[in-house]
Amino acid sequence: MEQTNMPCIGDPAPAFRANTTQGEINFPQDYKGKWVILFSHPADFTPVCTTEFMTFAYMMDEFKALNTELVGLSVDSIYSHIAWLRKIQELEWNGKNHLEVKFPLIEDIKMEIANKYGMIQPNQSTTQAVRAVFIIDPKGIIRTILYYPISTGRNFDEIKRIILALQKADRDAVATPADWRPGDDVIVPTAGSCGVAKARVEANDPNMYCLDWFLCFKKEK
C-alpha cells in the first residue's frame, strides 16, 4: 500500500470529497470560516471510540458555541457507521444517554483520506486508521495534531482547551502558558530588541509584569 507523508502543523488541510452519515462533504471548503476538529478511529463498534463518540455528541453544542465543527472518520462503510451510531443512541455511560451523533462520520473504505492525513501507521495496522485529532482553523490551516494509542481515550477537556487557547492567541496576538485556562494571564510576544526588553522590565504597567526580559505576562483579571 502506498504511504504518504502526514501533513504538518501550519500546512493547509488536505482537500477531499467524501460520503458521510450526514451526506457528501467537500473538505475543508464546506467549513470555511469555522474551526474544525477532524478525528479518526480504527473501526466502528470499538469500545474506547464508542465512549469518545458519546462524549463528542454530548459536547457538540459546546464546540458549536466556539464556532467549531466536528468531523469523524473511519475506514468502515456508511452502513456500518449508521448501525453503530444507532446503537450508541441506546447506550448509557457516565451520565450520558440517548445521544444522537449529528456530526458527519466519513466513510473511507479505500483509506484514501486516512492516507492523506497520515492516519494509517503500518506499525499499528495497515487496514485501520489510528486515533488522530486534527484541529483546523477557519482558513483551512492545520493548527494542532494529536495522536492517541489504542488503549487510551482522548481527553476532551484538553481538546476544548486547545481550541480556546488557539482562538485567544489569534484574537489577542498572545501565547498561553502551561495549564492555561480562560481568564488566566497570558504571555506577550518576546521583545524584538534590547531596548524593548529593557523598557518592559522597567515599565510600571499595571496590566503587565515580567519574570525576566524574555518572559512577560499580560494580566487578564
C-alpha positions as CSV (number, residue, x, y, z in Angstrom):
1,M,0.0,0.0,0.0
2,E,1.3,3.4,-1.0
3,Q,2.2,5.6,2.0
4,T,2.1,9.4,2.0
5,N,3.6,11.8,4.4
6,M,1.3,13.2,7.1
7,P,0.7,16.9,6.9
8,C,2.3,19.2,9.5
9,I,1.2,22.0,11.7
10,G,0.9,25.1,9.6
11,D,0.1,23.2,6.4
12,P,-3.2,23.6,4.5
13,A,-5.5,20.7,5.4
14,P,-5.5,18.2,2.5
15,A,-8.7,18.6,0.5
16,F,-11.1,15.8,-0.3
17,R,-14.7,14.9,-1.1
18,A,-16.4,12.2,1.0
19,N,-19.6,10.4,1.7
20,T,-20.7,10.7,5.3
21,T,-23.5,9.9,7.6
22,Q,-24.7,13.5,7.0
23,G,-24.3,13.5,3.2
24,E,-21.4,14.4,1.0
25,I,-18.9,17.0,2.2
26,N,-16.2,19.0,0.4
27,F,-13.5,19.4,2.9
28,P,-12.3,21.9,4.0
29,Q,-14.2,24.2,1.6
30,D,-17.5,23.5,3.3
31,Y,-16.1,24.6,6.6
32,K,-14.6,27.9,5.5
33,G,-14.8,30.4,8.3
34,K,-15.1,27.7,11.0
35,W,-12.8,25.8,13.2
36,V,-12.9,22.0,12.7
37,I,-12.0,19.0,14.8
38,L,-11.3,16.2,12.3
39,F,-10.7,12.9,14.2
40,S,-10.3,9.3,13.2
41,H,-10.9,6.0,14.9
42,P,-9.8,2.4,14.0
43,A,-13.2,0.8,13.5
44,D,-16.9,1.0,14.3
45,F,-18.2,-0.8,17.4
46,T,-14.8,-0.4,19.2
47,P,-15.3,0.2,23.0
48,V,-12.9,3.2,23.6
49,C,-14.2,5.0,20.5
50,T,-17.8,4.4,21.5
51,T,-17.2,6.4,24.7
52,E,-15.5,9.1,22.7
53,F,-18.3,9.4,20.2
54,M,-20.8,9.6,23.1
55,T,-18.6,12.4,24.6
56,F,-18.3,14.3,21.3
57,A,-22.1,14.1,20.8
58,Y,-22.6,15.3,24.4
59,M,-20.3,18.2,23.9
60,M,-21.3,19.1,20.4
61,D,-23.2,22.3,21.4
62,E,-20.2,23.4,23.5
63,F,-18.0,23.2,20.4
64,K,-20.6,24.9,18.2
65,A,-20.6,27.8,20.6
66,L,-16.9,28.1,19.8
67,N,-17.5,28.2,16.1
68,T,-16.1,24.7,15.9
69,E,-17.5,21.7,13.9
70,L,-16.8,18.0,14.4
71,V,-16.0,15.6,11.6
72,G,-15.2,11.9,12.3
73,L,-13.6,9.3,10.1
74,S,-13.1,5.5,9.9
75,V,-12.4,3.1,7.2
76,D,-15.7,1.2,7.7
77,S,-18.7,1.5,5.4
78,I,-21.5,4.0,5.7
79,Y,-23.9,1.2,6.6
80,S,-21.6,0.1,9.5
81,H,-21.4,3.7,10.6
82,I,-25.2,4.1,10.7
83,A,-25.7,0.8,12.6
84,W,-23.0,1.9,15.2
85,L,-24.5,5.3,15.7
86,R,-27.9,3.9,16.1
87,K,-26.6,1.5,18.8
88,I,-24.9,4.5,20.5
89,Q,-28.3,6.1,21.0
90,E,-29.4,3.1,23.1
91,L,-26.4,3.2,25.4
92,E,-25.9,4.9,28.8
93,W,-22.5,5.7,30.2
94,N,-21.1,8.2,32.7
95,G,-24.3,10.2,32.8
96,K,-24.6,10.3,29.0
97,N,-27.5,8.6,27.3
98,H,-29.8,8.7,24.3
99,L,-27.2,10.6,22.3
100,E,-27.7,11.3,18.6
101,V,-24.5,11.8,16.7
102,K,-25.4,14.6,14.4
103,F,-21.9,15.5,13.1
104,P,-20.7,13.7,9.9
105,L,-18.8,10.4,10.1
106,I,-16.8,9.8,6.9
107,E,-16.8,6.6,5.0
108,D,-13.2,5.9,3.9
109,I,-13.2,2.2,2.8
110,K,-10.3,2.8,0.3
111,M,-8.3,4.6,3.0
112,E,-7.6,7.5,0.6
113,I,-8.4,10.2,3.2
114,A,-6.7,8.4,6.0
115,N,-3.5,8.1,3.9
116,K,-3.7,11.8,3.0
117,Y,-3.7,12.7,6.7
118,G,-1.1,10.1,7.8
119,M,-3.8,8.2,9.8
120,I,-2.6,4.8,8.6
121,Q,0.5,3.8,10.5
122,P,1.9,0.4,9.5
123,N,3.4,-0.4,12.9
124,Q,-0.1,-0.3,14.3
125,S,-2.2,-1.5,11.4
126,T,-2.2,-1.4,7.6
127,T,-6.0,-1.6,7.5
128,Q,-7.3,0.7,10.2
129,A,-6.8,4.4,10.9
130,V,-5.1,5.3,14.2
131,R,-6.9,7.6,16.7
132,A,-5.8,11.0,15.5
133,V,-7.1,14.5,16.0
134,F,-6.5,17.4,13.6
135,I,-7.6,20.9,14.7
136,I,-8.0,23.1,11.6
137,D,-8.6,26.8,11.7
138,P,-11.2,28.9,9.7
139,K,-8.6,29.4,6.9
140,G,-8.2,25.7,6.5
141,I,-4.8,25.5,8.1
142,I,-3.8,22.7,10.4
143,R,-3.0,24.1,13.9
144,T,-2.8,21.1,16.1
145,I,-2.2,17.3,15.7
146,L,-2.8,14.8,18.4
147,Y,-2.3,11.0,18.3
148,Y,-3.6,8.6,20.9
149,P,-2.7,4.9,21.5
150,I,-5.5,2.4,21.1
151,S,-5.8,1.8,24.8
152,T,-6.2,5.5,25.9
153,G,-9.3,7.5,25.5
154,R,-9.0,11.1,24.3
155,N,-9.1,14.0,26.8
156,F,-12.0,16.1,25.6
157,D,-11.3,18.9,28.2
158,E,-7.9,19.3,26.6
159,I,-9.2,19.3,23.1
160,K,-11.7,22.1,24.0
161,R,-8.9,23.9,25.9
162,I,-6.7,23.8,22.8
163,I,-9.5,25.4,20.7
164,L,-9.9,28.1,23.3
165,A,-6.2,28.8,23.5
166,L,-5.7,29.0,19.7
167,Q,-8.7,31.4,19.5
168,K,-7.3,33.5,22.3
169,A,-3.8,33.6,20.7
170,D,-5.2,34.6,17.3
171,R,-7.6,37.2,18.7
172,D,-5.1,39.0,21.0
173,A,-1.7,38.1,19.5
174,V,-0.5,36.4,22.7
175,A,0.6,33.0,23.8
176,T,-0.8,30.8,26.6
177,P,1.4,29.4,29.4
178,A,1.4,25.9,30.8
179,D,-2.0,24.7,32.1
180,W,-3.7,27.9,30.8
181,R,-7.4,28.3,31.2
182,P,-9.7,31.1,30.1
183,G,-9.2,34.0,32.4
184,D,-5.6,33.2,33.3
185,D,-2.8,35.6,32.5
186,V,-1.3,35.3,29.0
187,I,2.3,35.7,27.6
188,V,3.0,38.7,25.4
189,P,5.3,38.2,22.4
190,T,9.0,38.1,23.2
191,A,10.7,41.5,22.9
192,G,12.3,42.0,19.5
193,S,15.2,44.2,20.7
194,C,17.2,45.0,23.8
195,G,15.5,48.4,24.0
196,V,12.1,46.9,24.1
197,A,13.1,44.3,26.6
198,K,14.6,46.9,28.9
199,A,11.6,49.1,28.6
200,R,9.3,46.3,29.5
201,V,11.2,45.2,32.6
202,E,11.5,48.7,33.8
203,A,7.9,49.8,33.0
204,N,5.4,50.3,35.6
205,D,2.5,48.9,33.6
206,P,-0.3,47.8,35.9
207,N,-1.6,45.4,33.2
208,M,1.8,43.6,32.6
209,Y,4.5,42.0,34.7
210,C,7.8,40.3,33.7
211,L,9.7,37.5,35.4
212,D,12.6,38.3,33.2
213,W,13.2,40.2,29.9
214,F,12.0,37.2,27.8
215,L,9.0,36.2,29.9
216,C,6.3,38.9,30.3
217,F,2.7,38.4,31.1
218,K,-0.4,40.4,30.5
219,K,-2.9,40.4,33.3
220,E,-6.4,39.1,32.4
221,K,-8.1,39.9,35.8
